[in-house]
């Protein structure tokens, strides 16, 4: 689900962590948004 998660992160407003990680709601809320972005390997 890496690619799908990256797409959601890039297209969703940073104010809505639920949309960023709908399958990881606890993780999305438990750490800063900056850390969420840094933990995702984006290779374009």
PyMOL commands that set and color helices and strands:
alter all, ss='L'
color gray80, all
select helices_A, chain A and resi 2-11+17-20+25-30+33-38
alter helices_A, ss='H'
color red, helices_A
deselect
rebuild
show_as cartoon
